[in-house]
Amino acid sequence: MRRIRLAVCLLAWACALNAGAGTAYAAFEFVTAPKLPTLSSVTLNAKAQTVNTTMTNFSVIDTRGTKSGWNVTVIGQSGVGKSAVFAQYCPKAKCGTDAEGYVAAGHKMAASSLKLNSTGAKFAGGIGAAPTFLCGSGCNVDSATAVKIASAATGGAGESTWTTSGFSATSLALAVPTTLVALANEEVYRVNLLWTLATGP
């Protein structure tokens, strides 16, 4: 049996608004950005496996007073130096014959191998109606298509600072196929994820 290591590169994006001269600063941003915890290594045993871990908590502040609501989405990033799915990655200057970065034509996992389940999680601490999670049946995380994971309704929901809690020990589930290849020379399977806070429910 061989063990593989997994890594996640994260980037959180939000916007902060200045209400203008002579007025209070209006914030709309992540106070604590969403991120995935360090994923444990996996022992390959020629069987399909599901590896679970707990999603980390995050918080959002909205003091704009616009009552326009907000949402949080996640998407796997593609492009130069990025991968929207778990792909073979060299984390140091040299891994055998591979240079640092994603390995061209390297091994990959299928899109949507990692899912977030928000059952039991909640938002607390703000003003008005609490935002809601949208992943009670599981949302794909490692995909090139943006997925909305949480939403605050228009009309005053989600104002002030809201913090999550209650993610279960199985809130993140990684499906490991029988065909996954163990990597040599300290290489890992890595994915780039972008979390976005935007206006609108």
N, CA, C and O of each residue as an XYZ file, in Angstrom:
804
protein
N       0.850     -1.190      0.000
C       0.000      0.000      0.000
C       0.885      1.239      0.000
O       1.921      1.262      0.665
N       0.493      2.247     -0.725
C       1.238      3.495     -0.815
C       0.383      4.635     -0.309
O      -0.838      4.624     -0.462
N       1.038      5.634      0.302
C       0.319      6.812      0.802
C       0.520      7.971     -0.151
O       1.585      8.117     -0.751
N      -0.506      8.792     -0.289
C      -0.389     10.014     -1.088
C      -0.692     11.207     -0.199
O      -1.416     11.097      0.790
N      -0.131     12.338     -0.562
C      -0.396     13.568      0.177
C      -1.219     14.515     -0.691
O      -1.104     14.521     -1.917
N      -2.048     15.309     -0.028
C      -2.947     16.235     -0.707
C      -2.677     17.641     -0.209
O      -2.354     17.834      0.963
N      -2.804     18.612     -1.076
C      -2.579     20.001     -0.684
C      -3.617     20.884     -1.348
O      -4.142     20.557     -2.413
N      -3.908     22.010     -0.704
C      -4.879     22.962     -1.240
C      -4.268     24.347     -1.207
O      -3.764     24.784     -0.172
N      -4.309     25.032     -2.325
C      -3.876     26.425     -2.384
C      -5.142     27.280     -2.434
O      -6.007     27.063     -3.283
N      -5.250     28.253     -1.521
C      -6.498     28.997     -1.354
C      -6.312     30.476     -1.641
O      -5.260     31.050     -1.359
N      -7.339     31.082     -2.202
C      -7.375     32.525     -2.354
C      -8.799     32.974     -2.078
O      -9.744     32.468     -2.682
N      -8.952     33.926     -1.164
C     -10.285     34.456     -0.853
C     -10.381     35.877     -1.382
O      -9.456     36.672     -1.215
N     -11.494     36.193     -2.018
C     -11.689     37.515     -2.598
C     -12.973     38.109     -2.055
O     -13.989     37.426     -1.930
N     -12.912     39.389     -1.737
C     -14.106     40.120     -1.316
C     -13.895     41.573     -1.705
O     -12.863     41.925     -2.276
N     -14.862     42.408     -1.399
C     -14.664     43.826     -1.662
C     -14.911     44.597     -0.384
O     -15.732     44.196      0.441
N     -14.208     45.698     -0.217
C     -14.426     46.593      0.918
C     -14.838     47.949      0.355
O     -14.198     48.456     -0.566
N     -15.880     48.529      0.887
C     -16.422     49.774      0.357
C     -16.173     50.923      1.326
O     -16.365     50.772      2.533
N     -15.748     52.063      0.807
C     -15.609     53.268      1.613
C     -16.835     54.123      1.371
O     -17.136     54.475      0.230
N     -17.542     54.459      2.435
C     -18.813     55.168      2.273
C     -18.638     56.614      1.842
O     -19.620     57.270      1.495
N     -17.404     57.134      1.855
C     -17.183     58.495      1.386
C     -16.790     59.428      2.525
O     -16.908     59.075      3.699
N     -16.329     60.604      2.174
C     -15.855     61.566      3.161
C     -16.971     61.950      4.126
O     -18.106     62.202      3.721
N     -16.626     61.987      5.402
C     -17.577     62.428      6.418
C     -18.554     61.364      6.859
O     -19.422     61.643      7.685
N     -18.445     60.156      6.340
C     -19.355     59.083      6.732
C     -18.562     57.926      7.312
O     -17.349     57.838      7.126
N     -19.247     57.048      8.007
C     -18.584     55.905      8.611
C     -18.127     54.931      7.528
O     -18.731     54.838      6.459
N     -17.068     54.223      7.822
C     -16.554     53.229      6.885
C     -17.525     52.059      6.789
O     -17.914     51.486      7.807
N     -17.911     51.709      5.582
C     -18.833     50.596      5.374
C     -18.037     49.387      4.912
O     -17.366     49.438      3.881
N     -18.110     48.317      5.659
C     -17.325     47.131      5.339
C     -18.187     46.055      4.710
O     -19.339     45.851      5.093
N     -17.620     45.385      3.759
C     -18.242     44.217      3.138
C     -17.104     43.299      2.730
O     -16.521     43.464      1.659
N     -16.785     42.328      3.587
C     -15.602     41.514      3.351
C     -15.613     40.289      4.263
O     -16.423     40.185      5.185
N     -14.704     39.378      3.984
C     -14.466     38.271      4.902
C     -13.664     38.792      6.090
O     -12.610     39.402      5.913
N     -14.161     38.553      7.289
C     -13.357     38.823      8.479
C     -12.358     37.682      8.644
O     -11.163     37.904      8.844
N     -12.864     36.477      8.556
C     -12.035     35.275      8.464
C     -12.451     34.558      7.197
O     -13.598     34.131      7.070
N     -11.541     34.425      6.273
C     -11.880     33.867      4.966
C     -12.112     32.364      5.039
O     -11.495     31.685      5.861
N     -12.998     31.829      4.188
C     -13.163     30.374      4.115
C     -11.860     29.735      3.634
O     -11.154     30.298      2.798
N     -11.561     28.589      4.153
C     -10.417     27.816      3.666
C     -10.631     26.361      4.052
O     -11.364     26.048      4.991
N      -9.983     25.493      3.317
C     -10.056     24.082      3.662
C      -8.949     23.775      4.654
O      -7.871     24.364      4.578
N      -9.197     22.867      5.578
C      -8.133     22.453      6.491
C      -7.085     21.647      5.736
O      -7.298     21.249      4.591
N      -5.964     21.414      6.381
C      -4.957     20.541      5.793
C      -5.557     19.148      5.632
O      -6.064     18.563      6.589
N      -5.494     18.636      4.428
C      -6.068     17.327      4.161
C      -5.062     16.245      4.532
O      -3.873     16.372      4.241
N      -5.529     15.201      5.164
C      -4.640     14.129      5.592
C      -4.176     13.318      4.393
O      -4.814     13.306      3.340
N      -3.050     12.643      4.581
C      -2.588     11.747      3.521
C      -3.533     10.551      3.437
O      -4.262     10.244      4.380
N      -3.502      9.894      2.297
C      -4.409      8.776      2.037
C      -3.586      7.532      1.731
O      -2.643      7.585      0.942
N      -3.938      6.427      2.348
C      -3.285      5.150      2.051
C      -4.051      4.454      0.940
O      -5.213      4.087      1.112
N      -3.404      4.274     -0.191
C      -4.047      3.611     -1.320
C      -4.082      2.105     -1.068
O      -3.075      1.511     -0.681
N      -5.237      1.496     -1.288
C      -5.400      0.062     -1.024
C      -6.156     -0.664     -2.136
O      -6.732     -1.731     -1.922
N      -6.142     -0.061     -3.333
C      -6.819     -0.651     -4.505
C      -8.328     -0.697     -4.339
O      -9.008     -1.431     -5.056
N      -8.857      0.077     -3.403
C     -10.300      0.162     -3.201
C     -10.723      1.629     -3.247
O      -9.957      2.516     -2.869
N     -11.948      1.875     -3.712
C     -12.488      3.232     -3.661
C     -12.675      3.623     -2.198
O     -13.156      2.822     -1.397
N     -12.296      4.853     -1.850
C     -12.385      5.310     -0.474
C     -13.019      6.687     -0.417
O     -12.991      7.437     -1.393
N     -13.592      7.015      0.735
C     -14.033      8.368      1.022
C     -13.298      8.843      2.260
O     -13.392      8.232      3.324
N     -12.568      9.935      2.115
C     -11.786     10.489      3.216
C     -12.491     11.746      3.710
O     -12.793     12.639      2.918
N     -12.753     11.823      5.007
C     -13.492     12.948      5.582
C     -12.630     13.831      6.475
O     -11.666     13.372      7.088
N     -12.998     15.102      6.532
C     -12.413     16.028      7.484
C     -13.411     17.157      7.730
O     -14.449     17.223      7.071
N     -13.102     18.044      8.673
C     -14.030     19.094      9.078
C     -13.697     20.415      8.399
O     -12.551     20.863      8.429
N     -14.697     21.035      7.787
C     -14.536     22.354      7.189
C     -14.237     23.379      8.279
O     -14.822     23.323      9.361
N     -13.334     24.310      8.001
C     -13.019     25.359      8.963
C     -14.085     26.454      8.922
O     -14.742     26.652      7.900
N     -14.251     27.161     10.036
C     -15.251     28.225     10.115
C     -14.745     29.504      9.462
O     -13.540     29.719      9.336
N     -15.685     30.348      9.050
C     -15.335     31.640      8.460
C     -16.360     32.673      8.910
O     -17.390     32.322      9.485
N     -16.079     33.946      8.649
C     -17.014     35.004      9.044
C     -17.046     36.108      7.992
O     -16.082     36.336      7.261
N     -18.191     36.783      7.945
C     -18.453     37.849      6.967
C     -18.965     39.075      7.709
O     -19.775     38.952      8.628
N     -18.496     40.263      7.316
C     -19.049     41.511      7.848
C     -19.703     42.293      6.717
O     -19.135     42.435      5.634
N     -20.912     42.801      6.982
C     -21.640     43.639      6.022
C     -22.262     44.801      6.780
O     -23.305     44.646      7.415
N     -21.619     45.971      6.714
C     -22.150     47.169      7.369
C     -22.485     48.246      6.344
O     -22.453     49.436      6.656
N     -22.806     47.829      5.119
C     -23.128     48.794      4.060
C     -24.483     49.451      4.270
O     -24.687     50.593      3.858
N     -25.412     48.745      4.906
C     -26.752     49.280      5.087
C     -27.595     49.285      3.827
O     -28.617     49.968      3.775
N     -27.189     48.537      2.810
C     -27.916     48.527      1.533
C     -29.053     47.514      1.505
O     -29.941     47.593      0.656
N     -29.025     46.569      2.430
C     -30.029     45.494      2.482
C     -30.101     44.710      1.165
O     -31.153     44.193      0.786
N     -28.958     44.637      0.483
C     -28.925     43.973     -0.824
C     -28.535     42.502     -0.745
O     -28.501     41.820     -1.770
N     -28.241     42.002      0.450
C     -27.874     40.607      0.603
C     -26.483     40.307      0.084
O     -25.814     41.173     -0.480
N     -26.061     39.083      0.280
C     -24.752     38.660     -0.221
C     -24.707     37.144     -0.373
O     -25.586     36.428      0.105
N     -23.669     36.676     -1.047
C     -23.485     35.236     -1.214
C     -22.003     34.895     -1.209
O     -21.151     35.738     -1.489
N     -21.719     33.649     -0.887
C     -20.353     33.121     -0.910
C     -20.308     31.981     -1.917
O     -21.117     31.055     -1.859
N     -19.349     32.057     -2.846
C     -19.176     30.999     -3.834
C     -17.750     30.452     -3.761
O     -16.848     31.100     -3.230
N     -17.567     29.259     -4.301
C     -16.236     28.666     -4.425
C     -16.092     28.101     -5.823
O     -17.047     27.573     -6.393
N     -14.891     28.214     -6.373
C     -14.612     27.692     -7.706
C     -13.169     27.205     -7.753
O     -12.287     27.787     -7.121
N     -12.939     26.144     -8.498
C     -11.567     25.718     -8.762
C     -10.974     26.621     -9.828
O     -11.615     26.888    -10.844
N      -9.754     27.093     -9.604
C      -9.115     28.016    -10.541
C      -8.272     27.269    -11.570
O      -7.574     26.307    -11.247
N      -8.354     27.731    -12.806
C      -7.492     27.199    -13.852
C      -6.658     28.332    -14.421
O      -6.833     29.490    -14.041
N      -5.766     28.007    -15.316
C      -4.872     29.004    -15.885
C      -3.432     28.689    -15.533
O      -3.140     27.634    -14.969
N      -2.530     29.602    -15.866
C      -1.105     29.389    -15.647
C      -0.809     29.208    -14.164
O      -1.155     30.063    -13.350
N      -0.177     28.110    -13.818
C       0.219     27.859    -12.440
C      -0.908     27.474    -11.512
O      -0.720     27.476    -10.296
N      -2.086     27.141    -12.047
C      -3.245     26.792    -11.227
C      -3.896     25.519    -11.760
O      -3.680     25.120    -12.905
N      -4.698     24.893    -10.899
C      -5.460     23.716    -11.330
C      -6.801     23.701    -10.616
O      -6.865     23.840     -9.394
N      -7.878     23.530    -11.386
C      -9.227     23.488    -10.820
C      -9.562     22.133    -10.214
O     -10.579     21.991     -9.536
N      -8.716     21.136    -10.451
C      -8.906     19.797     -9.870
C      -7.599     19.389     -9.201
O      -6.550     19.987     -9.444
N      -7.675     18.358     -8.350
C      -6.452     17.853     -7.741
C      -5.545     17.302     -8.836
O      -5.937     16.416     -9.595
N      -4.320     17.841     -8.907
C      -3.390     17.445     -9.958
C      -1.982     17.304     -9.376
O      -1.662     17.868     -8.330
N      -1.162     16.544    -10.075
C       0.210     16.264     -9.621
C       1.011     17.547     -9.531
O       1.052     18.331    -10.479
N       1.655     17.761     -8.375
C       2.337     19.028     -8.111
C       3.655     18.768     -7.395
O       3.725     17.956     -6.472
N       4.685     19.459     -7.827
C       5.995     19.390     -7.169
C       6.140     20.603     -6.261
O       6.164     21.727     -6.762
N       6.238     20.420     -4.932
C       6.247     21.547     -4.014
C       7.638     22.117     -3.710
O       7.772     22.971     -2.833
N       8.658     21.662     -4.413
C      10.011     22.153     -4.143
C      10.726     22.395     -5.467
O      10.152     22.174     -6.533
N      11.958     22.842     -5.406
C      12.677     23.220     -6.624
C      12.774     22.081     -7.626
O      12.710     22.312     -8.834
N      12.925     20.870     -7.147
C      13.064     19.724     -8.039
C      12.471     18.491     -7.380
O      12.732     18.221     -6.208
N      11.669     17.740     -8.136
C      11.115     16.463     -7.686
C      11.509     15.427     -8.732
O      10.786     15.223     -9.708
N      12.646     14.773     -8.536
C      13.144     13.880     -9.583
C      13.463     14.703    -10.820
O      14.327     15.579    -10.781
N      12.763     14.423    -11.929
C      12.972     15.199    -13.160
C      11.956     16.333    -13.307
O      12.010     17.087    -14.278
N      11.026     16.460    -12.350
C       9.989     17.490    -12.436
C      10.424     18.759    -11.714
O      10.992     18.697    -10.624
N      10.155     19.909    -12.327
C      10.454     21.193    -11.706
C       9.297     21.596    -10.797
O       8.221     21.003    -10.861
N       9.514     22.596     -9.957
C       8.477     23.078     -9.042
C       7.246     23.534     -9.813
O       7.362     24.217    -10.830
N       6.074     23.157     -9.328
C       4.812     23.539     -9.961
C       4.030     22.315    -10.402
O       4.408     21.180    -10.111
N       2.926     22.564    -11.115
C       2.130     21.464    -11.640
C       2.896     20.745    -12.746
O       3.568     21.373    -13.564
N       2.784     19.433    -12.756
C       3.530     18.614    -13.709
C       2.734     18.510    -15.003
O       1.586     18.067    -15.007
N       3.359     18.923    -16.097
C       2.688     18.851    -17.400
C       2.321     17.405    -17.701
O       3.153     16.507    -17.573
N       1.068     17.180    -18.100
C       0.564     15.832    -18.407
C       0.677     14.899    -17.205
O       0.781     13.683    -17.362
N       0.657     15.483    -15.987
C       0.743     14.681    -14.776
C      -0.588     14.030    -14.424
O      -1.589     14.221    -15.115
N      -0.586     13.268    -13.352
C      -1.785     12.578    -12.894
C      -2.774     13.577    -12.291
O      -2.377     14.576    -11.693
N      -4.065     13.293    -12.457
C      -5.117     14.160    -11.930
C      -6.233     13.314    -11.329
O      -6.387     12.133    -11.639
N      -7.007     13.961    -10.455
C      -8.246     13.364     -9.971
C      -9.390     13.995    -10.747
O      -9.240     15.086    -11.297
N     -10.513     13.330    -10.794
C     -11.667     13.853    -11.520
C     -12.199     15.108    -10.847
O     -12.074     15.265     -9.633
N     -12.792     16.001    -11.629
C     -13.461     17.171    -11.067
C     -14.572     16.709    -10.118
O     -15.150     15.637    -10.296
N     -14.855     17.527     -9.120
C     -15.922     17.254     -8.146
C     -15.622     16.034     -7.275
O     -16.539     15.347     -6.824
N     -14.339     15.770     -7.042
C     -13.959     14.696     -6.128
C     -14.155     15.113     -4.673
O     -14.338     14.267     -3.798
N     -14.114     16.437     -4.418
C     -14.234     16.946     -3.054
C     -15.569     17.661     -2.892
O     -15.896     18.564     -3.662
N     -16.340     17.251     -1.885
C     -17.655     17.849     -1.653
C     -17.737     18.438     -0.249
O     -17.158     17.912      0.702
N     -18.476     19.551     -0.146
C     -18.767     20.197      1.126
C     -20.225     19.936      1.482
O     -21.122     20.201      0.683
N     -20.456     19.417      2.682
C     -21.819     19.205      3.180
C     -22.000     20.092      4.413
O     -21.284     19.948      5.404
N     -22.964     21.007      4.338
C     -23.148     21.996      5.411
C     -24.210     21.592      6.427
O     -24.612     22.411      7.253
N     -24.669     20.347      6.381
C     -25.676     19.902      7.349
C     -25.159     20.114      8.777
O     -24.071     19.656      9.127
N     -25.947     20.808      9.587
C     -25.572     21.090     10.968
C     -24.837     22.394     11.162
O     -24.744     22.878     12.290
N     -24.308     22.984     10.097
C     -23.589     24.255     10.210
C     -24.572     25.419     10.249
O     -25.682     25.306      9.729
N     -24.181     26.526     10.854
C     -25.063     27.690     10.968
C     -24.244     28.970     11.062
O     -23.041     28.942     11.319
N     -24.928     30.100     10.845
C     -24.356     31.429     11.041
C     -24.947     32.022     12.321
O     -26.114     31.787     12.633
N     -24.144     32.790     13.059
C     -24.640     33.445     14.269
C     -23.906     34.759     14.484
O     -22.792     34.956     13.999
N     -24.566     35.668     15.234
C     -23.888     36.858     15.711
C     -24.267     38.168     15.073
O     -23.907     39.217     15.607
N     -24.979     38.171     13.952
C     -25.255     39.407     13.250
C     -26.615     39.988     13.557
O     -27.218     39.689     14.588
N     -27.097     40.834     12.639
C     -28.386     41.523     12.782
C     -29.320     41.044     11.684
O     -28.899     40.819     10.549
N     -30.584     40.890     12.031
C     -31.567     40.458     11.044
C     -31.564     38.947     10.893
O     -31.015     38.216     11.717
N     -32.194     38.505      9.814
C     -32.266     37.062      9.572
C     -30.883     36.509      9.263
O     -30.075     37.157      8.597
N     -30.624     35.308      9.755
C     -29.317     34.683      9.534
C     -29.167     34.239      8.080
O     -30.140     33.811      7.460
N     -27.951     34.338      7.532
C     -27.694     33.754      6.213
C     -27.938     32.243      6.270
O     -27.976     31.650      7.348
N     -28.099     31.647      5.119
C     -28.356     30.209      5.056
C     -27.280     29.499      4.241
O     -26.713     30.065      3.306
N     -27.012     28.256      4.611
C     -26.123     27.404      3.829
C     -26.938     26.685      2.767
O     -28.120     26.401      2.959
N     -26.291     26.395      1.642
C     -26.978     25.807      0.498
C     -26.430     24.432      0.118
O     -26.722     23.919     -0.962
N     -25.635     23.838      1.012
C     -24.962     22.586      0.664
C     -25.396     21.423      1.545
O     -24.586     20.555      1.870
N     -26.674     21.399      1.935
C     -27.172     20.309      2.756
C     -27.121     18.966      2.057
O     -27.078     17.922      2.707
N     -27.127     18.992      0.727
C     -27.034     17.737     -0.034
C     -25.651     17.543     -0.630
O     -25.424     16.610     -1.401
N     -24.721     18.431     -0.270
C     -23.354     18.336     -0.781
C     -23.136     19.220     -1.989
O     -23.906     19.170     -2.948
N     -22.075     20.043     -1.948
C     -21.699     20.920     -3.063
C     -20.300     20.556     -3.536
O     -19.416     20.279     -2.726
N     -20.104     20.557     -4.844
C     -18.775     20.314     -5.390
C     -17.868     21.499     -5.064
O     -18.282     22.652     -5.180
N     -16.650     21.216     -4.664
C     -15.698     22.271     -4.324
C     -14.632     22.410     -5.402
O     -14.287     23.524     -5.797
N     -14.110     21.289     -5.878
C     -13.026     21.293     -6.869
C     -13.601     21.154     -8.271
O     -13.568     20.081     -8.873
N     -14.120     22.243     -8.769
C     -14.761     22.257    -10.082
C     -14.499     23.601    -10.734
O     -14.331     24.605    -10.041
N     -14.463     23.633    -12.060
C     -14.256     24.886    -12.784
C     -15.532     25.708    -12.886
O     -15.534     26.777    -13.497
N     -16.612     25.222    -12.297
C     -17.882     25.945    -12.264
C     -18.122     26.466    -10.856
O     -18.050     25.702     -9.894
N     -18.405     27.755    -10.723
C     -18.631     28.354     -9.412
C     -19.872     27.753     -8.754
O     -20.893     27.536     -9.407
N     -19.766     27.490     -7.456
C     -20.857     26.905     -6.691
C     -21.169     27.818     -5.511
O     -20.274     28.187     -4.751
N     -22.441     28.180     -5.362
C     -22.855     29.030     -4.247
C     -23.044     28.159     -3.015
O     -23.807     27.194     -3.041
N     -22.343     28.504     -1.928
C     -22.431     27.682     -0.724
C     -23.227     28.343      0.398
O     -23.681     27.656      1.313
N     -23.405     29.674      0.346
C     -24.151     30.365      1.395
C     -24.768     31.624      0.819
O     -24.276     32.177     -0.164
N     -25.871     32.081      1.451
C     -26.603     33.221      0.915
C     -27.311     33.978      2.035
O     -27.878     33.374      2.946
N     -27.271     35.324      1.952
C     -28.047     36.188      2.837
C     -29.077     36.916      1.980
O     -28.725     37.530      0.973
N     -30.333     36.850      2.369
C     -31.421     37.402      1.561
C     -31.404     38.926      1.547
O     -30.819     39.555      2.428
N     -32.045     39.513      0.547
C     -32.217     40.960      0.506
C     -33.197     41.394      1.596
O     -33.951     40.579      2.127
N     -33.175     42.683      1.920
C     -34.118     43.220      2.892
C     -33.594     43.292      4.312
O     -34.359     43.553      5.241
N     -32.294     43.063      4.498
C     -31.720     43.224      5.834
C     -31.137     41.977      6.441
O     -30.591     42.037      7.542
N     -31.227     40.849      5.771
C     -30.586     39.634      6.289
C     -29.074     39.760      6.153
O     -28.580     40.418      5.238
N     -28.352     39.133      7.056
C     -26.896     39.049      6.929
C     -26.134     40.310      7.260
O     -24.956     40.413      6.919
N     -26.771     41.291      7.921
C     -26.055     42.519      8.238
C     -25.212     42.362      9.496
O     -25.469     41.480     10.316
N     -24.220     43.205      9.647
C     -23.232     43.172     10.714
C     -22.303     41.974     10.496
O     -22.048     41.604      9.350
N     -21.793     41.361     11.568
C     -20.809     40.291     11.438
C     -21.427     38.930     11.759
O     -22.018     38.733     12.821
N     -21.279     38.004     10.825
C     -21.815     36.654     10.983
C     -20.674     35.651     10.926
O     -19.807     35.726     10.055
N     -20.684     34.705     11.870
C     -19.624     33.703     11.972
C     -20.247     32.315     11.930
O     -21.295     32.071     12.529
N     -19.593     31.420     11.221
C     -20.111     30.059     11.091
C     -19.647     29.171     12.247
O     -18.646     29.450     12.908
N     -20.391     28.114     12.465
C     -20.004     27.075     13.428
C     -20.772     25.808     13.075
O     -21.691     25.835     12.256
N     -20.393     24.709     13.692
C     -21.178     23.481     13.572
C     -20.875     22.581     12.401
O     -21.629     21.642     12.147
N     -19.782     22.833     11.666
C     -19.446     21.892     10.590
C     -19.095     20.536     11.198
O     -18.365     20.458     12.186
N     -19.615     19.485     10.604
C     -19.416     18.145     11.161
C     -18.067     17.568     10.741
O     -17.372     18.114      9.884
N     -17.725     16.461     11.363
C     -16.470     15.763     11.047
C     -16.485     15.180      9.643
O     -15.438     14.791      9.124
N     -17.662     15.115      9.020
C     -17.778     14.599      7.650
C     -18.217     15.692      6.670
O     -18.701     15.398      5.577
N     -18.043     16.954      7.073
C     -18.498     18.057      6.215
C     -17.702     18.162      4.919
O     -18.210     18.685      3.927
N     -16.481     17.681      4.911
C     -15.704     17.597      3.673
C     -15.448     16.122      3.371
O     -14.979     15.372      4.227
N     -15.761     15.725      2.156
C     -15.608     14.320      1.765
C     -14.872     14.244      0.435
O     -15.328     14.792     -0.569
N     -13.748     13.571      0.433
C     -12.948     13.384     -0.774
C     -13.106     11.955     -1.264
O     -12.814     11.005     -0.538
N     -13.571     11.807     -2.503
C     -13.733     10.485     -3.113
C     -12.428     10.087     -3.799
O     -12.010     10.723     -4.766
N     -11.798      9.047     -3.300
C     -10.522      8.572     -3.843
C     -10.793      7.325     -4.678
O     -11.246      6.317     -4.137
N     -10.526      7.367     -5.987
C     -10.845      6.218     -6.850
C      -9.791      5.116     -6.745
O      -8.686      5.340     -6.251
N     -10.147      3.951     -7.208
C      -9.207      2.817     -7.199
C      -8.031      3.072     -8.134
O      -6.961      2.487     -7.963
N      -8.226      3.945     -9.124
C      -7.204      4.170    -10.147
C      -6.187      5.236     -9.765
O      -5.271      5.507    -10.542
N      -6.321      5.848     -8.596
C      -5.410      6.924     -8.222
C      -3.986      6.390     -8.078
O      -3.761      5.342     -7.473
N      -3.038      7.123     -8.639
C      -1.638      6.695     -8.670
C      -0.860      7.359     -7.539
O      -0.999      8.562     -7.316
N      -0.052      6.597     -6.830
C       0.835      7.156     -5.806
C       1.963      7.912     -6.505
O       2.492      7.460     -7.521
N       2.324      9.070     -5.945
C       3.341      9.923     -6.554
C       4.680      9.745     -5.846
O       4.732      9.464     -4.649
N       5.749      9.912     -6.599
C       7.099      9.756     -6.047
C       7.726     11.118     -5.766
O       7.155     12.159     -6.094
N       8.897     11.095     -5.158
C       9.734     12.296     -4.981
C       9.030     13.437     -4.255
O       9.220     14.603     -4.600
N       8.203     13.100     -3.232
C       7.532     14.088     -2.383
C       6.487     14.929     -3.111
O       6.074     15.972     -2.604
N       6.055     14.489     -4.289
C       5.006     15.221     -4.995
C       3.651     14.974     -4.326
O       3.460     13.986     -3.617
N       2.717     15.899     -4.570
C       1.396     15.839     -3.952
C       0.342     16.067     -5.016
O       0.647     16.509     -6.124
N      -0.911     15.760     -4.668
C      -2.050     16.191     -5.475
C      -2.526     17.515     -4.892
O      -2.826     17.593     -3.701
N      -2.599     18.551     -5.715
C      -2.917     19.900     -5.239
C      -4.008     20.514     -6.099
O      -4.133     20.192     -7.281
N      -4.808     21.414     -5.493
C      -5.869     22.119     -6.211
C      -5.871     23.573     -5.774
O      -5.511     23.880     -4.638
N      -6.275     24.475     -6.671
C      -6.407     25.903     -6.353
C      -7.881     26.259     -6.252
O      -8.641     26.020     -7.190
N      -8.290     26.825     -5.128
C      -9.686     27.206     -4.905
C      -9.802     28.693     -4.643
O      -8.975     29.278     -3.943
N     -10.832     29.302     -5.210
C     -11.111     30.722     -5.006
C     -12.480     30.862     -4.342
O     -13.488     30.406     -4.882
N     -12.511     31.500     -3.161
C     -13.761     31.788     -2.448
C     -14.102     33.249     -2.664
O     -13.237     34.112     -2.510
N     -15.337     33.544     -3.014
C     -15.736     34.913     -3.346
C     -16.969     35.333     -2.543
O     -17.937     34.582     -2.424
N     -16.911     36.532     -2.002
C     -18.053     37.174     -1.344
C     -18.574     38.242     -2.290
O     -17.825     39.130     -2.697
N     -19.846     38.164     -2.644
C     -20.402     39.093     -3.632
C     -21.790     39.561     -3.202
O     -22.450     38.913     -2.391
N     -22.224     40.692     -3.753
C     -23.544     41.239     -3.463
C     -24.634     40.404     -4.118
O     -24.470     39.885     -5.222
N     -25.755     40.289     -3.404
C     -26.915     39.568     -3.943
C     -27.082     38.216     -3.307
O     -26.092     37.532     -3.047
N     -28.309     37.809     -3.048
C     -28.554     36.514     -2.407
C     -28.225     35.337     -3.336
O     -28.377     34.180     -2.944
